[in-house]
Amino acid sequence: MVIGWAINSAMIILAAATFFKQNIAVDELDQAQQLLVPLVGNNAGIIFAGALLLAGISSTITSGIAGASIFAGLYGEAYNHKDLHSKFRSLCCSFIPALLIIICRG
């Protein structure tokens, strides 16, 4: 969670500093990526995409663990990341709903 927080914070601080310095209002992600080119070079899109992907993965893992903890509490069990029940609950809370959304929208 700390790594996800650091990535999200770095993205926000970097973007805000860039936008404030140039006095530009940003309405779209593509515009934000273009503004980062002077700071990080032509690979700004790849860096921006990687940071967004890592932030998303961090959020997914956090929500899965939170959901599994809630399910464990509902069933009167302790949450243990090594326990098969806890792993299954994490899977049910994070990956399966995301997969269904991807399949249904695709």
C-alpha positions in Angstrom: 0.0 0.0 0.0 2.9 2.3 0.7 4.3 1.8 -2.8 0.9 2.5 -4.3 0.6 5.7 -2.2 4.0 6.8 -3.3 3.3 6.2 -6.9 0.0 8.1 -6.8 1.5 10.9 -4.8 4.4 11.3 -7.2 2.1 11.4 -10.2 -0.1 14.0 -8.6 2.8 16.2 -7.3 4.6 16.0 -10.6 1.6 16.8 -12.7 0.4 19.6 -10.4 3.8 21.2 -10.4 4.0 21.1 -14.2 0.5 22.4 -14.7 0.9 25.1 -12.1 4.2 26.3 -13.5 2.8 26.6 -17.1 -0.5 28.0 -15.8 -2.5 25.4 -17.8 -5.8 23.8 -17.0 -5.9 20.1 -17.9 -9.1 18.5 -19.1 -7.8 15.1 -20.6 -5.2 12.5 -19.8 -3.6 12.9 -23.2 -3.0 16.6 -22.4 -1.4 15.7 -19.1 0.9 13.2 -20.8 2.0 15.8 -23.3 2.8 18.2 -20.6 5.2 15.7 -19.0 7.3 15.3 -22.1 9.6 18.3 -21.2 10.3 16.8 -17.8 10.8 13.1 -18.6 11.4 13.1 -22.4 9.7 11.2 -25.2 9.0 8.2 -23.0 6.5 10.2 -20.9 3.6 8.2 -22.3 5.2 4.9 -21.2 6.1 6.2 -17.8 2.6 7.7 -17.3 1.0 4.4 -18.4 3.2 2.4 -16.2 2.5 4.6 -13.2 -1.3 4.4 -13.8 -1.0 0.6 -14.2 0.9 0.2 -11.0 -1.5 2.4 -9.1 -4.4 0.3 -10.4 -2.8 -2.9 -9.4 -2.1 -1.5 -6.0 -5.7 -0.5 -5.6 -7.0 -3.9 -6.8 -4.8 -5.7 -4.3 -5.9 -3.4 -1.5 -9.6 -3.8 -2.3 -9.2 -7.6 -2.5 -7.6 -7.8 0.9 -10.1 -5.5 2.4 -13.0 -7.5 1.0 -11.4 -10.8 2.2 -11.0 -9.3 5.7 -14.7 -8.3 5.7 -15.8 -11.8 4.5 -13.5 -13.4 7.2 -15.2 -11.3 9.8 -18.7 -12.2 8.6 -17.8 -15.9 8.9 -16.0 -15.5 12.2 -12.6 -16.4 11.0 -9.3 -14.7 11.2 -7.8 -13.3 8.0 -4.6 -15.1 7.1 -3.1 -14.5 3.7 -1.7 -18.0 3.6 -5.1 -19.6 4.2 -6.9 -21.0 1.2 -10.2 -19.5 2.3 -8.7 -16.0 2.6 -7.1 -16.4 -0.9 -10.4 -17.4 -2.4 -12.2 -14.5 -0.7 -9.5 -12.1 -2.1 -10.1 -13.5 -5.5 -13.8 -13.2 -5.2 -13.6 -9.6 -4.1 -11.2 -8.2 -6.6 -10.3 -10.2 -9.7 -13.6 -12.0 -10.5 -15.7 -8.8 -10.5 -13.1 -7.0 -12.6 -13.0 -9.9 -15.0 -16.7 -9.9 -15.4 -16.8 -6.2 -16.1 -14.1 -6.6 -18.7 -15.9 -9.5 -20.4 -19.4 -7.8 -20.3 -18.1 -4.5 -21.7 -15.9 -6.2 -24.4 
